[in-house]
Amino acid sequence: MRTGTVYTETVIHLAAEAFAKDVPFQTAIVTLDGGGRLTGRIVGERVAINDRVAEVDERDGVVFFRKS
């Protein structure tokens, strides 16, 4: 699984109908250790800029990260 550092993050309070049941939820842009950046959802404890995260799941093309 991929690991990286949080580049930026935000909490979504109002989402499209497909994701409305999930609000509020946190998303982050993660700078991957192997290079590049990836946008994903955060599960578990909220993260802040420069926190380390690890990929824990991918569903329907959405990557999920957890603070590591």
ZINORQUI-V507952 format. One record per helix or strand. SS is the DSSP state (@ for helix, = for strand). FROM is the first residue (numbers start at 1). LEN is the number of residues. If there is no record, write none. Layout:
# ZINORQUI-V507952
{{SS/FROM/LEN} {SS/FROM/LEN}}
This chain:
# ZINORQUI-V507952
{{=/3/10} {@/17/6} {=/25/8} {=/37/7} {=/52/8} {=/62/6}}
